Amino acid sequence: MTAILSGPRRWSLARQMLALQIVVVGITVAGGTLLAVWHTSRLLTHQAARTSRTAAISVADSPAVLAALDDPDPSAVLQPYAERVRREAGMDFITIMDREGRRYTHPNPLRIGGRFLGTTAPALAGRTFTEIYTGTLGPSVRAVTPVRDAAGRVRALVSAGITIDKISAQSRDQIVAALLTGLVGLSAASAGTYLVGTRLRRETHGLRSAELRRMYEYHNAILHAVREGLLLVDGDHRLALANDGARELLALPPDAEGRDIAGLLPPSLAESLASGEDRSDEIHLTGDRVLVVSAASVRSGARTLGTVVTLRDHTELQALTGQLDAERGFAESLRSAAHEAANRLHTVVTLVELGRAEQAVAFATAELKTAQQLTDRVVGAVREPVLAALLLGKTAEAAERGVELSISPDSGLDDVSLDARDLVTILGNLIDNAVEAAMAGAAPARVRVHLRDENGGFLLRVSDSGPGLEARAAKEAFRRGWTTKGDGRGLGLAMVGQAVRRLGGTIEVGHGDAGAVFTVRLPLERVASP
């Protein structure tokens, strides 16, 4: 018994659904068949009653019947007439009787003269009625009506009826037809149910309901537990699924699922996913994040189901990398300065050894003065320590690459409350980009930096002597992957644009006397100097 009860629990979901649908369809067809049989039986009974009533009234209204009642032997006239009408009307009996119920006619001539078996009182009162009564021919549906003379007096009675056996025979024919129809319907429904079950079994891979439930629970738990973002994009480039991590990283709206990714994801990411190509650790920028994106197509046989996308937040890592790059730049600048200092010191020592002390002092004094002037100019113009250190390092680095980096004479900036990492990202990348552009232009290669308080904000302008930017290139300059080198790996200017947006500022690209001019305006709060 236990095995029998537990057997269906081991069935796959498709098999359970098939069994359930067959039971439901069977009950529905059986119920419909029984209802049709019951309704047909009632309909045939009502039809028999109407037919009997019509036949009885027709006979009672016949002038021949009223005239035969005055004949010495009414049966001799009425019996042939009643039998003819009975056969033509398809009735089982038509009985004409006097007021006391003695029969003038009967399908069995031996019953003529006998007493009518049934109710006659309503008819004697002048009313036609129908009833089911058991007479000489068995149970029947009959109608009884009065025969009136010209004065309206009841002279005789007429009863017409159909036996229950005949009605049952007709019902059986209808029942057989209904059963055959029901069997055909059940067969067709079972075949359709089987096809649906087969499709369901193929779609659910034959898994049981408990297994499907566990899969859903695990799937849901994993989606909410994984910190990395996870997206599923279908073949029509619509977002089919997004976990909590992806919603947070991309700031997706609640109704994101089902929408086209073109108007939902950042343009660079949407364009990348729309190509349908697999991606591995590709960097994309949103409004305030740096994301590492990987994408892989999902296939079932030869059919492509969509694309699975994973997102990892590298915003902090990228910021730290930027800081590390700046520190490396500073170290490289110090190395270059140390190398230059060693060369100058060697020159001074050599001059002393050659007995030219005055020339050695003059050379050393000039070099010291030049270095001090650079430091004084930078520190005097920019009292923000992070930017001052960055400018000193970038100046030495640019000089080593043959580019003159200078600060405009009217530059001046106090301490600001802006995030130091964002400042390094903005100014460092703009200077690097300007140095690259200046090296690609005509000699002498120059880069100029202008920093100043302006209308309660921070104005930063970097210009170069390079070939400049076309109008179309200026619009694309802050898109991920843009670079003047044409290798599609540019990220610096994109990060500049992201940092500027994060600080609530604006950035413009224009043309100067020789090359490009990048102008950044940032709102700031002044920080009191200690």
Buried (B, 14 or more C-beta within 10 A) or exposed (E): EEEEEEEEEEBBBBBBBBBEBBEEBBEBBEEBBEEBBEEBBEEBBEBBBEBBBBBBBBBBEBEEBBEBBEEEEBBEBBBEBBBEBBEEBEBBBBBBBBBEBBBBBBBEEEBBEBEBBBBBEBBBEEEBBBBBBEBBBEBBBBBBBBBBEEEEEBBBBBBBBBBBEBBBEBBEEBBEEBBEBBEEBBEEBBEEBEEBBEEBBEEBEBBBBEBBEEEEEEEEEEBEEBEBBBBBBBBEBBBBBBBBBBBBBBEBEEEBBEBBBEEBBBEBBBEBBBEBEEBEEBBBBBEEBBBBBBBEBBEEEEEEBBBBBBBBBBBEEBBEEBBEBBEEBBEBBBEBBEEBEEEBEEBBEEBBEEEEEEBBEEBBEEBEEEBEEBEEBBBEBBBBEBBBBBBBBBBBBBBBEEBBBBBBEEBBBEBBEBBBBBBBBBBBBBBBBBBBBBBBBEEEBBBBBBBBBEEEBBBBBBBBBBBBBEEEEBEEBBBBBBBBEEEEEBBBBBBBBBBBBBBEBEBEBEBBEBBBBBBBBBEBEEEEEE
